[in-house]
Amino acid sequence: MAQPVLQSAGGPALTGVLDVSLGEDHTCVRRGDGSVWCWGKNDFGQLGDGTTVTRPTPGRVTGLGTAVAIEQLAAAPYHVCARRTDGTVWCWGHNSYGQLGDGTTSGRLSPVAITGLGTTVTQVATAAYHSCARRADGRLWCWGSNSTGNLGDGTLTTRLAPVPVTALGSAVVAGAVASYHSCARRADGSLWCWGTNGYGELGVGAGYGHGPWTSPLRVTALGTTVAEVVAGEYHSGARRTDESLWCWGGGEAGQLGDGSGGGGTTRPSPVLVTALGTTVAEVVAGSTHTCARRIDGSLWCWGRTATVSLGIGTMMAVNLVPARALGLRCSCGDGVCSRSETRGECAADCRQESCGDGMCTAGEGEVSCPPTVTVWVIPASARVECTPAHCAPMAGCCAGAATAPAKSAMAPR
């Protein structure tokens, strides 16, 4: 398999990309050599390069060292935290609420070590104004803004350095954080959430008010079968051990996936995403949308699509039930768009931004893509001249290039 490559038009190619983490207006990636590279807006120093200069192309994060590799990235809207292989956590960017955990409210243009966590961190998670980390002893620690009780320490006090979520003991397996609430999965498969509950995002049922709830509450409806938990802005989701997916909280944008939506839609208890059955392998949540990877490798998304965040080829306002995302079947494949693939399904294979060398080789009966061009497989009847006017996703046969060969798309077999 070809080595993963990330390249923006006019920018350097980044080989060996293992992980991508997205902030509000910036992106960071982790490479196989242990380095971190970021680009985008930098008004709070979230690119970690020692400046506040916006970068349209990737630049290496300085100050993380070269002797110890980065093992995990967690980008929030305006700050980033990274976990190194030595078990330490380093953060940079916006810090007005102490979300960097270094004991101050001073923004950091370069990474700083979070000394209060020691060297045994196994997971780090970030939200807009607070962060949490799980240590090897199974204890969860959080820091930053606590105005809605989202740190889980029983108070509403902002914490500039990590404090333990003592009510969870030493059995935490993983945590998930959003702007105003947090959740954690324990080793016994139980799920616990805390923070604001204005939309039912804690999943504890209608008997609980808006809160804030400053200590963890158990999501009893899910029993002890939780395998994964995610947190969106005002909703949450959990994958159970039977590979079913359950969501709860605010659903006005259709982000719960149960067919409900519209103003005032809330689900204070978990509801089954029936369209996915028991085939879910992984789930992620955004502010107003949710996506799940099924066991067969396909990706399904639902919720608000106004910014094309679902990747389903439509600009409709909301999608109330899961719809399959396009352009992912061949992601990280062999760089070849075969004739048997339909329009949109092999786009990722033909992108320098994705995997391989960005070439759909003629030897495979297909076309060669210029480095910054996406080729879409479309029927012969729908072919267009691949000129700058047609270089737009979902509109023609290529995307992202100033010039490109005519009729570069191939018809399916």
C-alpha positions as CSV (number, residue, x, y, z in Angstrom):
1,M,0.0,0.0,0.0
2,A,1.3,3.5,-0.8
3,Q,2.4,5.7,2.0
4,P,-0.2,8.3,3.1
5,V,0.4,11.7,1.6
6,L,-1.1,15.1,2.5
7,Q,-0.6,18.0,0.2
8,S,-2.3,21.4,-0.3
9,A,-2.0,23.3,-3.5
10,G,1.4,25.1,-3.5
11,G,2.3,23.5,-0.2
12,P,4.8,20.8,0.9
13,A,3.7,17.2,0.8
14,L,3.5,15.5,4.2
15,T,4.2,11.8,4.0
16,G,3.5,9.2,6.7
17,V,0.4,10.9,8.1
18,L,-1.1,8.8,10.8
19,D,-3.7,11.0,12.4
20,V,-5.7,14.2,11.7
21,S,-7.3,16.4,14.3
22,L,-9.5,19.4,13.4
23,G,-10.1,22.7,15.3
24,E,-12.5,25.6,14.5
25,D,-10.4,27.0,11.7
26,H,-7.2,25.0,11.8
27,T,-5.9,21.4,11.2
28,C,-3.1,19.4,12.8
29,V,-1.7,16.1,11.8
30,R,0.6,13.5,13.4
31,R,3.2,11.9,11.2
32,G,4.9,8.5,11.5
33,D,8.1,10.2,12.6
34,G,6.4,11.5,15.7
35,S,6.2,15.1,14.5
36,V,3.1,17.4,14.5
37,W,2.2,19.8,11.7
38,C,-0.5,22.4,11.7
39,W,-2.1,25.0,9.4
40,G,-5.0,27.5,9.3
41,K,-5.9,30.3,11.5
42,N,-3.4,31.1,14.3
43,D,-4.9,34.1,16.2
44,F,-4.4,32.3,19.6
45,G,-1.2,30.5,18.7
46,Q,-3.1,27.2,18.0
47,L,-0.6,26.3,15.3
48,G,2.1,25.9,17.9
49,D,4.8,27.5,15.8
50,G,5.7,30.3,18.1
51,T,3.7,32.9,16.2
52,T,0.2,34.2,15.6
53,V,0.6,34.2,11.9
54,T,-2.0,32.3,9.9
55,R,-0.5,29.6,7.7
56,P,-2.2,28.3,4.5
57,T,0.3,25.4,4.4
58,P,1.5,23.0,7.0
59,G,4.2,24.1,9.4
60,R,5.9,22.0,12.1
61,V,4.9,22.5,15.7
62,T,8.0,23.6,17.6
63,G,8.9,22.8,21.2
64,L,7.7,19.2,21.4
65,G,11.1,17.7,21.1
66,T,12.4,15.1,18.7
67,A,13.6,12.3,21.1
68,V,10.0,11.4,22.1
69,A,7.2,10.9,19.5
70,I,3.7,12.2,19.7
71,E,1.2,9.4,20.1
72,Q,-2.2,11.3,20.2
73,L,-3.5,14.7,19.1
74,A,-6.6,16.4,20.4
75,A,-7.5,19.7,18.7
76,A,-10.2,22.0,20.2
77,P,-11.6,25.1,18.5
78,Y,-8.8,27.3,19.7
79,H,-6.2,25.1,21.5
80,V,-4.5,21.8,21.0
81,C,-3.1,19.1,23.3
82,A,-0.8,16.3,22.4
83,R,0.2,13.1,24.3
84,R,3.7,11.9,23.9
85,T,4.9,8.3,24.1
86,D,6.5,9.1,27.5
87,G,3.0,9.7,28.9
88,T,3.3,13.5,29.2
89,V,0.7,15.9,27.8
90,W,1.7,19.2,26.1
91,C,-0.8,21.9,25.1
92,W,-0.8,25.3,23.3
93,G,-3.1,28.0,22.0
94,H,-6.0,29.8,23.7
95,N,-5.9,29.7,27.5
96,S,-8.3,32.3,28.9
97,Y,-10.0,29.7,31.0
98,G,-7.0,27.6,32.0
99,Q,-7.8,25.0,29.4
100,L,-4.1,24.4,28.8
101,G,-3.7,23.2,32.4
102,D,-0.4,24.9,33.0
103,G,-1.6,26.9,36.1
104,T,-2.1,30.2,34.2
105,T,-4.5,31.9,31.9
106,S,-1.8,33.0,29.5
107,G,-2.0,31.9,25.9
108,R,0.9,29.8,24.6
109,L,2.3,30.1,21.1
110,S,4.4,27.0,21.6
111,P,3.6,23.7,23.6
112,V,3.9,23.7,27.4
113,A,4.0,20.6,29.5
114,I,1.1,19.9,31.9
115,T,3.1,19.0,34.9
116,G,0.2,18.1,37.1
117,L,-0.6,14.9,35.2
118,G,2.8,13.2,35.6
119,T,4.0,10.7,33.0
120,T,1.2,8.2,32.9
121,V,-1.4,9.7,30.6
122,T,-3.1,7.3,28.2
123,Q,-5.7,9.6,26.6
124,V,-6.4,13.3,26.3
125,A,-9.6,15.0,25.2
126,T,-10.3,18.7,24.5
127,A,-13.3,20.9,24.2
128,A,-13.6,24.6,23.6
129,Y,-12.7,25.8,27.1
130,H,-11.7,22.7,29.1
131,S,-9.7,19.5,28.7
132,C,-9.5,16.1,30.3
133,A,-7.0,13.3,30.5
134,R,-7.1,9.7,31.6
135,R,-4.1,8.3,33.5
136,A,-2.8,4.7,33.4
137,D,-4.3,4.2,36.9
138,G,-7.8,4.6,35.5
139,R,-8.4,8.0,37.0
140,L,-9.8,11.0,35.0
141,W,-8.4,14.5,35.5
142,C,-10.0,17.7,34.0
143,W,-9.1,21.4,33.9
144,G,-10.3,24.7,32.5
145,S,-13.7,26.4,32.5
146,N,-16.2,24.8,34.9
147,S,-19.1,27.2,34.6
148,T,-21.5,24.3,33.9
149,G,-19.9,21.7,36.1
150,N,-18.2,20.1,33.1
151,L,-15.0,19.3,35.1
152,G,-17.0,16.8,37.3
153,D,-15.2,17.8,40.5
154,G,-18.4,18.7,42.4
155,T,-17.9,22.5,42.0
156,L,-18.4,25.3,39.5
157,T,-14.8,26.6,40.1
158,T,-12.5,27.1,37.1
159,R,-9.4,25.1,37.4
160,L,-6.1,26.2,35.9
161,A,-4.4,22.9,36.6
162,P,-5.8,19.3,36.4
163,V,-8.1,18.1,39.2
164,P,-9.4,14.5,39.6
165,V,-13.0,13.4,38.9
166,T,-13.0,11.6,42.2
167,A,-16.5,10.2,41.9
168,L,-15.5,7.9,39.1
169,G,-12.7,6.3,41.1
170,S,-9.9,4.4,39.3
171,A,-11.9,2.5,36.7
172,V,-12.2,5.0,33.8
173,V,-11.5,3.5,30.4
174,A,-12.2,6.5,28.1
175,G,-13.6,10.0,28.3
176,A,-15.4,12.4,25.9
177,V,-15.8,16.1,26.3
178,A,-17.9,18.8,24.7
179,S,-18.2,22.5,25.4
180,Y,-20.6,22.2,28.3
181,H,-20.7,18.6,29.4
182,S,-18.4,15.6,29.6
183,C,-18.9,11.8,29.7
184,A,-16.7,8.8,30.8
185,R,-16.9,5.1,30.2
186,R,-15.9,2.8,33.1
187,A,-14.3,-0.6,32.9
188,D,-17.5,-2.3,33.9
189,G,-19.2,-0.9,30.7
190,S,-21.2,1.7,32.5
191,L,-21.5,5.3,31.3
192,W,-21.4,8.5,33.4
193,C,-22.0,12.1,32.3
194,W,-22.0,15.5,34.0
195,G,-22.3,19.2,33.2
196,T,-25.2,21.1,31.7
197,N,-28.4,19.1,30.8
198,G,-30.5,21.7,29.1
199,Y,-31.1,19.5,26.1
200,G,-30.9,16.1,27.8
201,E,-27.3,15.6,26.8
202,L,-26.5,13.8,30.0
203,G,-28.8,10.9,29.0
204,V,-30.2,10.4,32.5
205,G,-33.9,10.8,31.7
206,A,-36.6,13.3,32.0
207,G,-36.5,13.3,35.8
208,Y,-33.4,15.4,35.9
209,G,-33.4,19.2,35.3
210,H,-31.1,21.4,33.3
211,G,-28.5,21.4,36.0
212,P,-25.6,22.1,36.0
213,W,-24.7,18.7,37.5
214,T,-21.2,19.0,38.9
215,S,-20.6,15.4,39.6
216,P,-21.1,12.3,37.3
217,L,-24.5,10.8,36.8
218,R,-25.0,7.3,35.6
219,V,-26.7,6.7,32.2
220,T,-28.7,3.8,33.5
221,A,-30.6,3.1,30.3
222,L,-27.4,1.7,28.7
223,G,-26.6,-0.7,31.5
224,T,-23.1,-2.1,31.4
225,T,-22.8,-2.5,27.7
226,V,-21.1,0.7,26.5
227,A,-18.0,0.2,24.3
228,E,-17.5,3.8,23.1
229,V,-18.8,7.3,23.9
230,V,-18.8,10.6,22.0
231,A,-20.0,14.1,22.9
232,G,-21.2,16.8,20.5
233,E,-22.2,20.3,21.4
234,Y,-25.5,19.5,22.9
235,H,-25.9,15.8,22.2
236,S,-24.1,12.6,23.0
237,G,-23.8,9.1,21.6
238,A,-22.7,5.6,22.7
239,R,-21.8,2.4,20.8
240,R,-22.8,-0.7,22.7
241,T,-21.0,-4.0,22.8
242,D,-23.6,-5.4,20.4
243,E,-22.5,-2.8,17.8
244,S,-25.7,-0.8,18.1
245,L,-25.6,3.0,18.3
246,W,-27.6,5.1,20.7
247,C,-27.9,8.9,20.8
248,W,-29.5,11.5,23.1
249,G,-29.8,15.2,23.9
250,G,-30.5,18.1,21.5
251,G,-31.8,16.9,18.1
252,E,-33.0,20.0,16.3
253,A,-30.6,19.4,13.5
254,G,-31.3,15.7,13.2
255,Q,-28.0,14.8,14.8
256,L,-29.6,12.0,16.9
257,G,-30.4,10.0,13.7
258,D,-33.7,8.6,14.9
259,G,-35.7,10.6,12.3
260,S,-36.6,13.4,14.7
261,G,-35.6,17.0,14.1
262,G,-36.7,20.6,14.3
263,G,-36.8,23.3,17.0
264,G,-37.2,22.0,20.5
265,T,-36.4,18.4,19.7
266,T,-34.7,16.7,22.6
267,R,-34.2,13.1,23.8
268,P,-33.3,13.0,27.5
269,S,-32.7,9.3,27.3
270,P,-30.8,7.2,24.7
271,V,-32.6,6.3,21.5
272,L,-31.5,3.6,19.1
273,V,-30.3,4.7,15.6
274,T,-32.3,1.9,14.0
275,A,-31.1,2.5,10.5
276,L,-27.7,1.3,11.4
277,G,-28.8,-1.9,13.1
278,T,-26.0,-3.7,14.9
279,T,-23.2,-2.9,12.5
280,V,-21.4,0.1,14.0
281,A,-17.7,-0.1,14.5
282,E,-16.9,3.5,15.4
283,V,-18.7,6.8,16.0
284,V,-17.8,10.5,16.1
285,A,-19.8,13.6,16.9
286,G,-19.6,17.2,15.7
287,S,-21.5,20.2,16.9
288,T,-24.7,19.4,15.0
289,H,-23.9,16.2,13.2
290,T,-22.9,12.6,13.9
291,C,-21.0,10.0,11.8
292,A,-20.5,6.3,12.2
293,R,-18.3,3.8,10.5
294,R,-20.0,0.4,9.9
295,I,-18.3,-2.9,10.1
296,D,-18.1,-3.1,6.3
297,G,-16.0,0.1,6.3
298,S,-18.7,2.4,4.9
299,L,-19.3,5.8,6.6
300,W,-22.8,7.1,7.4
301,C,-23.6,10.6,8.6
302,W,-26.6,12.6,9.7
303,G,-27.6,16.0,11.1
304,R,-27.0,19.5,9.7
305,T,-25.3,19.6,6.3
306,A,-25.2,23.3,5.6
307,T,-21.4,23.2,5.4
308,V,-21.3,19.9,3.5
309,S,-19.9,18.3,6.7
310,L,-21.7,15.1,6.1
311,G,-20.1,14.3,2.7
312,I,-23.3,12.8,1.3
313,G,-23.4,15.0,-1.8
314,T,-26.3,17.2,-0.9
315,M,-26.8,20.7,0.5
316,M,-30.1,20.0,2.2
317,A,-30.5,21.7,5.6
318,V,-30.6,18.6,7.7
319,N,-30.5,14.8,7.3
320,L,-32.7,13.2,10.0
321,V,-31.5,9.6,9.4
322,P,-28.1,8.2,8.5
323,A,-27.0,8.6,4.8
324,R,-23.9,7.1,3.3
325,A,-21.0,9.4,2.8
326,L,-19.5,9.6,-0.7
327,G,-15.9,9.3,-1.7
328,L,-14.7,7.0,1.0
329,R,-14.7,3.4,-0.3
330,C,-11.2,3.7,-1.5
331,S,-9.8,6.0,1.1
332,C,-6.2,5.0,1.9
333,G,-6.2,2.4,-0.9
334,D,-3.9,1.8,-3.7
335,G,-4.3,5.2,-5.5
336,V,-6.3,3.6,-8.3
337,C,-9.9,4.5,-9.3
338,S,-11.1,1.3,-10.9
339,R,-13.8,1.5,-13.6
340,S,-16.2,-0.5,-11.4
341,E,-16.4,2.3,-8.9
342,T,-19.2,4.8,-9.1
343,R,-19.1,8.6,-9.1
344,G,-17.7,9.9,-5.9
345,E,-16.7,6.6,-4.4
346,C,-13.0,6.7,-5.4
347,A,-12.3,10.4,-5.0
348,A,-10.1,9.9,-2.0
349,D,-7.9,7.5,-3.9
350,C,-7.2,10.2,-6.5
351,R,-6.3,12.9,-4.0
352,Q,-2.8,13.9,-3.0
353,E,-4.6,15.1,0.2
354,S,-5.5,11.6,1.0
355,C,-3.3,8.6,0.3
356,G,-0.9,7.3,-2.3
357,D,0.9,9.5,-4.9
358,G,-2.2,11.2,-6.2
359,M,-2.1,9.2,-9.5
360,C,-4.8,7.1,-11.0
361,T,-2.4,5.2,-13.3
362,A,-3.2,4.7,-17.0
363,G,-1.9,1.2,-16.5
364,E,-5.0,0.4,-14.6
365,G,-7.2,1.6,-17.4
366,E,-7.7,5.0,-15.8
367,V,-6.3,8.5,-16.0
368,S,-3.4,10.3,-14.3
369,C,-4.5,13.0,-11.9
370,P,-2.4,16.1,-11.6
371,P,-1.2,16.4,-7.9
372,T,-4.0,18.8,-6.8
373,V,-6.8,17.4,-8.8
374,T,-9.6,15.1,-7.7
375,V,-11.0,12.9,-10.4
376,W,-14.5,11.7,-10.1
377,V,-15.7,8.5,-11.9
378,I,-18.8,9.5,-13.8
379,P,-20.8,7.9,-16.7
380,A,-19.7,8.8,-20.2
381,S,-23.0,10.7,-20.7
382,A,-22.2,13.0,-17.9
383,R,-18.6,13.8,-18.9
384,V,-17.6,17.4,-19.0
385,E,-14.5,19.3,-20.2
386,C,-12.2,19.4,-17.2
387,T,-11.5,23.1,-17.3
388,P,-11.2,25.5,-14.4
389,A,-14.9,26.3,-14.7
390,H,-15.7,22.7,-13.9
391,C,-13.1,22.1,-11.2
392,A,-15.5,22.0,-8.2
393,P,-16.4,19.0,-6.1
394,M,-19.6,17.2,-7.1
395,A,-19.9,19.4,-10.2
396,G,-17.6,17.9,-12.7
397,C,-14.7,15.5,-13.2
398,C,-12.0,17.3,-11.2
399,A,-11.5,19.6,-8.3
400,G,-8.8,21.9,-7.0
401,A,-6.7,22.6,-10.1
402,A,-6.2,25.6,-12.3
403,T,-5.7,23.5,-15.4
404,A,-6.4,19.9,-16.1
405,P,-6.8,17.5,-19.1
406,A,-10.1,17.5,-20.9
407,K,-12.4,14.5,-20.4
408,S,-10.3,13.1,-17.6
409,A,-13.0,11.0,-16.0
410,M,-13.7,7.5,-17.0
411,A,-17.1,5.7,-17.3
412,P,-17.8,2.8,-15.1
413,R,-17.5,-0.7,-16.6
